Amino acid sequence: MLDRLQSLVRWVLFSRNRFALLLRVGCSIAAISIADWQISAEVPLGFLYLFPILLASRSLQRYQILILALLCMLLSEQFDGYAWNLSTGLPRDMLYFAAFAGIGSFVYEVNRSRQLSASHLRQLEAEMRVRRGLEEQLEHLIETSPVAILSADGDDRILLANEAAHRLFGTTADTVKGTPIDGLLPAFATIPHLDDSNRGIRTLMQCKGHRTDHSLFIADVWFSTYQTSLGPRISAMIVDSSEELRDREEGALQQLLSGSRIVVTALAHEIRNVCGAIAMVHQNLVRSGDLTHSPDFEALGTLVLALEKIASMELRETSEFATGIPLGSFLEELRIIVEPALLEADIAVHWELPSTLPTVWADRHNLTQVFLNLIRNSVHALAGTPSPQLTFRVIENPNQVSVMVRDNGPGVAHPELLFRPFQAHTGSSGLGLCISRSLMRSFHGELDYQAADSGATFVVKLSRSPSGSA
C-alpha cells in the first residue's frame, strides 16, 4: 500500500501527463488559497498564484488561461483580507487579472513557439534524411549508369563525370574535373551560354567525340542547360553510336551490292538472249559457205563466243538477308509507309486481309522495295482515272502466300513485255518490274501479272516460312 502511495505521489509530482500537470496546478492553487486565508492580511499572498498559472500555461488553451487567471484573481481577492470598494478593489483586481493573464499568455506563446520550432526542426531533419536518400540514389544511378553522364558549369568546365564517361573518353576522376567540356565534345563550343534572360535548352544532337588518346567516335548527346543558385549548368548524356553508324553503312553497302548483282544478272540474261540470236545467225551463215574463209567473219564468231561466255557468268541470286518475317506486321508497316501518300493523291485503299497471317520467307528490305515499285506504277497508271482505287488482297495456299495488288486503272497494253527491260513503250528504263522479279526470286519468291477484264493485277508470291504462323 505504501509503495502504491509513493508511486502515485511521484506520478503527480513528476509526470508530464496533462492530467497530472493539472492536478499539480489545482493542488498548488488550493495550498496558496489556504495559506492566504490563514495568514494575516498584512502579508498578502496573491502574487503566488503566478506559479500555478506558469505551470498550467504549458497545457491550457488561451481561453482556459483567461478563466484560470479570473479564478486566481477572485481567490486572491477573497482571502487577502482587504476590504473591497470600488475605488481600491477594482483597480487591484484588474492588476491581478492583467498580471495573471499576461504571464500565462506569455508562457503559452513561448511554449507554442518552442513546439513550432521543434516541429519545424523535426520536419527539416526528415526532409534532409529524404534528400540525403534521394541524393544517394541519384549518385548511385549516375555512377552505375551504362550511359556516359557529364555535368559542367557556366564556363564549360566539367564538374562531374561518371564511370561510364571515364571509360568512353579514357579519362580519370582526377584529370577530367575542371577541364573544358568542348575538349571532349567540340560541338559544345557552339552552344549559346545560358543567362537570366533566356530559357534553358533541351535537345539531342549528334557530333564527334574526342578521346584522350586522340581517337574519334560518333556521339549521340542528350543535353540540357539550366539555372541553379550557383550559376548556369550543363548536363549531358553521351552514347557512342559509331558501331550503329558502321552497321548502317555496311547494311546499305550490302543492299547496294545485292541490288547491283540482281541488275547485272538481269542484264546478263538479256545479253545472253541477244547472243543466242546472233549465234544462230552466225551458224546459218557458216552453213551457207559464202563467208567461210573471211577473216572478219571468223573474228565475228570469236566475238560472239566471248560475249556468250561473259553473259553466262551469272551471279548468285540467293539473298543473304532472307529470313522468316511475320506477314501481318510487314503489311502493317507497309500500310504506315504508303497509305498517307495514297490518300493524299485521292486514291482509295482497300486492305482485304485475314485476321491472322503466316510467317513468310523473304528479305524485308527487298520485299518493301518490290511493293513500293508496284504501288508507284499503280499511282502512275491511276492518274486521270475517275474514283481511283488500289486493293491489297491476301490468298493463302498450303505452301505459298500470295499478295495481290490490284488497281482500277486502264490496264496493261502489252503484258507479254512487262518484265523485259529497256522497252520503248514504258516511257522509262523499264527496269523496275525486271528488278522486282529478280528481287523476289532472290529469296525463292515470284512476281507475276494476272490478266483481268479491267485494271492491272500483280501477284507477289511468297514461300511460307518453316517457323509457322505469325
C-alpha positions as CSV (number, residue, x, y, z in Angstrom):
1,M,0.0,0.0,0.0
2,L,2.8,2.4,0.9
3,D,4.6,1.6,-2.4
4,R,1.4,2.4,-4.4
5,L,1.1,5.7,-2.5
6,Q,4.7,6.6,-3.2
7,S,4.2,5.8,-6.9
8,L,1.1,7.9,-7.0
9,V,2.9,10.8,-5.4
10,R,5.9,10.5,-7.8
11,W,3.4,10.4,-10.7
12,V,1.6,13.5,-9.5
13,L,4.8,15.5,-8.8
14,F,7.0,14.5,-11.8
15,S,4.8,13.1,-14.6
16,R,4.4,15.1,-17.8
17,N,0.9,13.8,-18.3
18,R,-1.6,16.6,-18.8
19,F,-3.9,15.3,-16.1
20,A,-1.1,15.1,-13.6
21,L,0.0,18.6,-14.5
22,L,-3.5,20.0,-14.0
23,L,-3.7,18.1,-10.7
24,R,-0.5,19.8,-9.5
25,V,-1.9,23.1,-10.6
26,G,-5.1,22.5,-8.6
27,C,-3.2,21.4,-5.5
28,S,-0.9,24.5,-5.8
29,I,-3.9,26.9,-6.1
30,A,-5.6,25.2,-3.1
31,A,-2.5,25.4,-1.0
32,I,-1.9,29.1,-1.8
33,S,-5.6,29.9,-1.1
34,I,-5.4,28.1,2.3
35,A,-2.2,29.9,3.2
36,D,-3.6,33.2,2.2
37,W,-6.7,32.6,4.3
38,Q,-4.7,31.6,7.4
39,I,-2.1,34.3,7.2
40,S,-2.9,37.9,8.4
41,A,-3.9,40.5,5.9
42,E,-0.7,42.4,6.3
43,V,1.1,39.7,4.3
44,P,-0.9,39.2,1.0
45,L,0.0,36.0,-0.9
46,G,-1.9,36.7,-4.1
47,F,1.3,37.0,-6.2
48,L,2.0,33.3,-5.5
49,Y,-0.8,32.4,-8.0
50,L,1.6,33.3,-10.7
51,F,3.4,30.0,-10.2
52,P,0.5,27.7,-10.8
53,I,-0.5,29.8,-13.8
54,L,3.0,29.5,-15.2
55,L,2.8,25.8,-14.7
56,A,-0.7,25.4,-16.2
57,S,0.0,27.6,-19.3
58,R,2.1,24.8,-20.8
59,S,-1.0,22.6,-21.4
60,L,-4.0,25.0,-21.5
61,Q,-5.5,27.0,-24.3
62,R,-5.8,30.8,-24.4
63,Y,-9.4,31.0,-23.1
64,Q,-8.6,28.4,-20.4
65,I,-5.7,30.6,-19.2
66,L,-8.0,33.6,-19.0
67,I,-10.5,31.6,-17.0
68,L,-7.8,30.4,-14.6
69,A,-6.5,34.0,-14.3
70,L,-10.0,35.1,-13.4
71,L,-10.3,32.3,-10.8
72,C,-6.9,33.2,-9.2
73,M,-8.0,36.9,-9.1
74,L,-11.2,36.0,-7.2
75,L,-9.3,33.8,-4.8
76,S,-6.7,36.4,-4.1
77,E,-9.5,39.0,-3.5
78,Q,-11.4,36.6,-1.3
79,F,-8.6,35.6,1.0
80,D,-6.2,38.6,1.2
81,G,-8.4,40.2,3.9
82,Y,-8.6,43.6,2.4
83,A,-12.0,45.4,2.3
84,W,-13.3,45.8,-1.2
85,N,-14.6,49.0,-2.5
86,L,-14.9,50.5,-6.0
87,S,-12.0,52.9,-5.7
88,T,-9.4,50.5,-4.4
89,G,-10.7,47.0,-5.1
90,L,-11.5,47.3,-8.8
91,P,-8.0,48.6,-9.7
92,R,-6.4,45.9,-7.5
93,D,-8.5,43.1,-9.2
94,M,-7.7,44.5,-12.7
95,L,-4.0,44.5,-11.9
96,Y,-4.2,40.9,-10.5
97,F,-6.1,39.7,-13.6
98,A,-3.7,41.5,-16.0
99,A,-0.7,40.0,-14.2
100,F,-2.1,36.5,-14.2
101,A,-3.4,36.6,-17.7
102,G,-0.3,38.3,-19.1
103,I,2.2,35.9,-17.6
104,G,0.0,33.0,-18.6
105,S,-0.3,34.2,-22.2
106,F,3.4,34.9,-22.4
107,V,4.3,31.4,-21.2
108,Y,1.7,30.0,-23.6
109,E,3.2,31.8,-26.6
110,V,6.8,30.9,-25.6
111,N,5.8,27.2,-25.2
112,R,3.8,27.3,-28.5
113,S,6.8,28.9,-30.3
114,R,9.1,26.3,-28.9
115,Q,6.8,23.5,-30.0
116,L,6.5,25.0,-33.5
117,S,10.3,25.4,-33.7
118,A,10.8,21.8,-32.6
119,S,8.2,20.6,-35.1
120,H,9.8,22.6,-37.9
121,L,13.2,21.3,-36.9
122,R,11.9,17.7,-37.0
123,Q,10.4,18.4,-40.4
124,L,13.7,19.8,-41.7
125,E,15.5,16.8,-40.3
126,A,13.0,14.4,-42.0
127,E,13.4,16.4,-45.3
128,M,17.1,16.3,-45.0
129,R,17.0,12.5,-44.5
130,V,14.8,12.1,-47.5
131,R,17.1,14.4,-49.5
132,R,20.2,12.5,-48.5
133,G,18.4,9.3,-49.5
134,L,17.5,10.7,-52.9
135,E,21.0,12.1,-53.4
136,E,22.5,8.7,-52.6
137,Q,20.1,7.0,-55.0
138,L,20.8,9.6,-57.7
139,E,24.5,9.3,-57.2
140,H,24.3,5.5,-57.3
141,L,22.2,5.8,-60.5
142,I,24.7,8.1,-62.1
143,E,27.7,6.0,-61.2
144,T,26.2,2.7,-62.3
145,S,24.6,4.1,-65.4
146,P,25.9,2.5,-68.7
147,V,25.4,5.9,-70.3
148,A,28.2,8.4,-70.0
149,I,27.0,11.5,-68.0
150,L,28.8,14.8,-67.7
151,S,28.0,18.0,-65.9
152,A,29.7,21.4,-66.5
153,D,29.4,24.9,-65.1
154,G,28.7,28.2,-66.9
155,D,32.4,28.3,-68.1
156,D,32.0,24.9,-69.7
157,R,34.3,23.4,-67.0
158,I,33.5,19.8,-66.2
159,L,32.2,19.3,-62.6
160,L,31.1,15.7,-62.6
161,A,31.7,12.6,-64.8
162,N,30.5,9.1,-64.0
163,E,32.4,5.8,-64.5
164,A,30.9,5.3,-68.0
165,A,32.2,8.7,-69.1
166,H,35.7,7.8,-67.9
167,R,35.5,4.6,-70.0
168,L,34.1,6.3,-73.0
169,F,36.6,9.2,-73.1
170,G,39.6,7.5,-71.4
171,T,39.7,9.9,-68.5
172,T,40.0,9.6,-64.8
173,A,38.3,11.5,-61.9
174,D,41.5,13.4,-61.1
175,T,42.2,14.6,-64.7
176,V,38.7,15.3,-66.0
177,K,37.4,17.7,-63.3
178,G,37.8,21.3,-64.3
179,T,38.8,20.6,-67.9
180,P,36.7,22.2,-70.7
181,I,33.9,20.0,-72.0
182,D,34.5,21.2,-75.5
183,G,37.8,19.4,-75.4
184,L,35.9,16.1,-75.3
185,L,32.9,17.3,-77.3
186,P,33.9,20.2,-79.6
187,A,30.4,20.9,-80.7
188,F,29.6,22.2,-77.2
189,A,31.6,25.3,-78.1
190,T,28.7,26.4,-80.3
191,I,26.0,26.1,-77.6
192,P,24.8,29.6,-76.5
193,H,25.7,30.5,-72.9
194,L,22.8,30.5,-70.5
195,D,21.9,33.7,-68.7
196,D,19.0,35.1,-66.8
197,S,17.4,36.4,-70.0
198,N,16.9,33.2,-71.9
199,R,15.4,29.8,-71.1
200,G,17.3,26.5,-70.9
201,I,18.0,24.3,-73.9
202,R,16.8,20.6,-74.0
203,T,17.7,18.8,-77.2
204,L,19.6,15.9,-78.9
205,M,22.5,16.3,-81.2
206,Q,25.0,14.0,-83.0
207,C,28.5,15.1,-83.0
208,K,32.1,13.9,-82.9
209,G,33.7,12.9,-79.6
210,H,37.4,13.1,-78.8
211,R,39.1,10.6,-76.5
212,T,42.2,11.3,-74.6
213,D,44.2,9.0,-77.0
214,H,43.1,11.3,-79.9
215,S,40.7,8.8,-81.4
216,L,37.4,9.9,-82.6
217,F,33.9,8.5,-82.3
218,I,30.3,9.5,-83.3
219,A,28.4,10.6,-80.2
220,D,24.6,10.9,-79.7
221,V,24.3,13.6,-77.0
222,W,21.2,14.4,-75.0
223,F,21.9,17.6,-73.1
224,S,20.1,20.4,-71.2
225,T,21.2,23.8,-69.9
226,Y,19.6,25.2,-66.7
227,Q,20.0,27.8,-63.9
228,T,21.0,27.0,-60.3
229,S,21.7,29.1,-57.3
230,L,25.4,28.6,-58.1
231,G,25.0,29.7,-61.7
232,P,24.3,28.1,-65.1
233,R,24.9,24.4,-65.6
234,I,25.0,21.9,-68.5
235,S,24.2,18.2,-68.1
236,A,24.8,15.8,-70.9
237,M,24.2,12.1,-71.6
238,I,26.5,10.6,-74.2
239,V,26.3,7.4,-76.2
240,D,28.8,6.1,-78.6
241,S,26.9,5.4,-81.9
242,S,29.9,4.6,-84.1
243,E,29.1,0.9,-84.3
244,E,25.5,1.7,-85.2
245,L,26.7,4.0,-88.0
246,R,29.1,1.3,-89.2
247,D,26.3,-1.3,-89.2
248,R,24.0,1.1,-91.1
249,E,26.6,1.9,-93.7
250,E,27.6,-1.7,-94.1
251,G,24.0,-2.7,-94.4
252,A,23.5,0.0,-97.1
253,L,26.6,-1.3,-98.9
254,Q,25.3,-4.9,-98.8
255,Q,21.9,-3.8,-100.1
256,L,23.7,-1.8,-102.9
257,L,25.8,-4.8,-103.8
258,S,22.8,-7.1,-103.7
259,G,20.8,-4.8,-105.9
260,S,23.8,-4.4,-108.3
261,R,24.2,-8.2,-108.6
262,I,20.5,-8.6,-109.4
263,V,20.6,-5.8,-112.0
264,V,23.8,-7.3,-113.6
265,T,22.2,-10.7,-113.6
266,A,19.1,-9.4,-115.3
267,L,21.2,-7.6,-117.9
268,A,23.3,-10.7,-118.4
269,H,20.2,-12.7,-119.0
270,E,19.1,-10.3,-121.8
271,I,22.6,-10.2,-123.3
272,R,22.6,-14.0,-123.4
273,N,19.3,-13.9,-125.3
274,V,20.7,-11.5,-127.8
275,C,23.9,-13.6,-128.1
276,G,21.8,-16.7,-128.8
277,A,20.1,-14.9,-131.7
278,I,23.5,-13.6,-133.1
279,A,25.0,-17.1,-132.7
280,M,22.1,-18.6,-134.6
281,V,22.5,-16.1,-137.5
282,H,26.3,-16.9,-137.5
283,Q,25.7,-20.6,-137.7
284,N,23.3,-20.1,-140.6
285,L,25.9,-18.0,-142.5
286,V,28.5,-20.8,-141.8
287,R,26.2,-23.4,-143.3
288,S,25.7,-21.2,-146.4
289,G,29.5,-21.3,-147.1
290,D,29.6,-17.8,-148.6
291,L,31.8,-16.3,-145.8
292,T,33.7,-19.3,-144.7
293,H,37.2,-18.0,-145.5
294,S,36.6,-14.4,-144.5
295,P,38.9,-13.3,-141.6
296,D,36.3,-10.7,-140.5
297,F,33.6,-13.4,-140.4
298,E,35.8,-15.6,-138.2
299,A,36.6,-12.7,-135.9
300,L,32.8,-12.1,-135.6
301,G,32.4,-15.7,-134.5
302,T,35.1,-15.4,-131.9
303,L,33.5,-12.2,-130.5
304,V,30.1,-13.9,-130.3
305,L,31.6,-16.8,-128.3
306,A,33.4,-14.4,-126.0
307,L,30.2,-12.4,-125.4
308,E,28.2,-15.6,-124.6
309,K,30.9,-16.6,-122.1
310,I,30.7,-13.2,-120.4
311,A,26.9,-13.4,-120.3
312,S,26.9,-16.9,-118.9
313,M,28.8,-15.7,-115.8
314,E,25.6,-15.2,-113.7
315,L,26.0,-14.1,-110.2
316,R,24.4,-15.8,-107.2
317,E,20.8,-14.8,-106.9
318,T,20.1,-16.0,-103.3
319,S,19.6,-13.2,-100.8
320,E,21.9,-13.3,-97.7
321,F,19.3,-11.4,-95.7
322,A,16.2,-13.6,-96.2
323,T,14.6,-14.8,-93.0
324,G,11.2,-15.6,-91.7
325,I,9.1,-12.4,-91.3
326,P,5.5,-12.1,-90.0
327,L,3.5,-11.1,-93.0
328,G,0.9,-9.4,-90.8
329,S,3.4,-7.0,-89.2
330,F,5.1,-6.4,-92.5
331,L,1.8,-5.3,-94.2
332,E,1.1,-3.1,-91.2
333,E,4.4,-1.4,-91.7
334,L,3.8,-1.1,-95.4
335,R,0.4,0.5,-94.7
336,I,2.0,3.1,-92.4
337,I,4.5,3.9,-95.2
338,V,2.3,4.1,-98.2
339,E,-1.3,4.9,-97.1
340,P,-0.8,8.6,-96.3
341,A,0.7,9.3,-99.7
342,L,-2.1,7.3,-101.5
343,L,-4.9,9.1,-99.6
344,E,-3.2,12.5,-100.3
345,A,-3.4,11.5,-104.0
346,D,-7.1,10.8,-103.6
347,I,-6.6,7.1,-104.2
348,A,-9.0,4.9,-102.1
349,V,-7.1,2.0,-100.5
350,H,-8.7,-1.3,-99.5
351,W,-6.9,-4.0,-97.4
352,E,-8.6,-7.4,-97.7
353,L,-6.6,-9.3,-95.1
354,P,-7.4,-12.3,-93.0
355,S,-7.4,-11.9,-89.2
356,T,-4.2,-14.0,-88.9
357,L,-1.4,-14.2,-91.4
358,P,1.5,-16.7,-91.6
359,T,5.2,-16.1,-91.4
360,V,6.9,-16.0,-94.9
361,W,10.4,-16.3,-96.1
362,A,11.7,-13.0,-97.5
363,D,14.2,-10.2,-97.3
364,R,12.3,-7.5,-95.5
365,H,14.1,-4.6,-97.3
366,N,13.9,-6.1,-100.7
367,L,10.2,-7.1,-100.3
368,T,9.5,-3.5,-99.3
369,Q,11.2,-2.3,-102.4
370,V,9.1,-4.6,-104.6
371,F,5.8,-3.4,-103.1
372,L,6.9,0.3,-103.4
373,N,7.7,-0.2,-107.0
374,L,4.3,-1.8,-107.7
375,I,2.5,0.9,-105.8
376,R,4.4,3.6,-107.7
377,N,3.5,2.0,-111.0
378,S,-0.2,1.9,-109.9
379,V,-0.2,5.5,-108.9
380,H,1.2,6.5,-112.3
381,A,-1.4,4.3,-114.1
382,L,-4.3,5.8,-112.0
383,A,-3.5,9.4,-112.9
384,G,-6.7,10.7,-114.6
385,T,-8.8,7.7,-113.6
386,P,-12.1,8.6,-112.0
387,S,-12.6,7.2,-108.5
388,P,-9.1,5.6,-108.4
389,Q,-8.8,2.6,-106.1
390,L,-6.0,0.3,-105.0
391,T,-6.7,-3.1,-103.4
392,F,-4.4,-5.4,-101.4
393,R,-5.7,-8.9,-101.0
394,V,-4.0,-12.0,-99.4
395,I,-4.6,-15.5,-100.7
396,E,-3.2,-18.5,-98.7
397,N,-2.1,-21.8,-100.1
398,P,-0.6,-24.8,-98.3
399,N,3.0,-23.9,-99.3
400,Q,2.6,-20.3,-100.5
401,V,1.1,-17.0,-99.7
402,S,0.1,-14.6,-102.5
403,V,-0.5,-10.8,-102.0
404,M,-2.5,-9.3,-104.9
405,V,-2.1,-5.6,-105.7
406,R,-4.9,-4.6,-108.0
407,D,-5.8,-1.1,-109.3
408,N,-8.8,0.0,-111.4
409,G,-6.6,1.9,-114.0
410,P,-6.6,1.4,-117.8
411,G,-4.7,-1.9,-117.5
412,V,-1.5,-3.1,-119.3
413,A,-1.4,-2.8,-123.1
414,H,1.4,-5.3,-123.7
415,P,1.5,-7.7,-120.7
416,E,3.9,-10.0,-122.6
417,L,6.6,-7.3,-122.4
418,L,6.1,-6.4,-118.7
419,F,9.2,-7.9,-117.2
420,R,11.6,-7.2,-120.1
421,P,14.0,-4.2,-119.5
422,F,14.5,-1.4,-121.9
423,Q,11.1,-1.5,-123.5
424,A,10.3,1.6,-125.6
425,H,6.6,1.8,-124.6
426,T,7.3,2.1,-120.9
427,G,8.5,5.7,-121.1
428,S,11.5,4.9,-118.8
429,S,14.2,2.4,-118.5
430,G,11.7,-0.4,-117.8
431,L,14.0,-1.9,-115.2
432,G,11.5,-1.6,-112.3
433,L,9.5,-4.8,-112.8
434,C,12.5,-6.7,-114.1
435,I,14.5,-5.9,-110.9
436,S,11.4,-6.5,-108.7
437,R,11.0,-10.0,-110.2
438,S,14.7,-10.7,-109.7
439,L,14.4,-9.5,-106.1
440,M,11.6,-11.8,-105.5
441,R,13.4,-14.8,-107.0
442,S,16.5,-14.0,-104.8
443,F,14.5,-15.4,-101.8
444,H,12.5,-18.0,-103.7
445,G,9.5,-15.8,-104.4
446,E,7.8,-14.8,-107.6
447,L,6.2,-11.8,-109.1
448,D,3.5,-12.3,-111.8
449,Y,1.0,-10.3,-113.7
450,Q,-2.6,-11.6,-113.7
451,A,-4.8,-10.8,-116.7
452,A,-8.1,-9.2,-115.8
453,D,-11.1,-7.5,-117.6
454,S,-10.2,-4.1,-116.2
455,G,-7.3,-2.6,-114.3
456,A,-4.0,-4.3,-113.6
457,T,-3.3,-7.0,-111.0
458,F,0.1,-8.1,-109.9
459,V,0.7,-11.1,-107.6
460,V,3.5,-11.2,-105.1
461,K,4.1,-14.9,-104.3
462,L,5.9,-15.8,-101.1
463,S,7.0,-19.1,-99.6
464,R,5.8,-20.0,-96.2
465,S,8.5,-19.9,-93.5
466,P,9.1,-23.2,-91.6
467,S,8.7,-21.1,-88.3
468,G,4.9,-21.2,-88.7
469,S,2.3,-18.6,-88.3
470,A,2.7,-15.0,-87.0
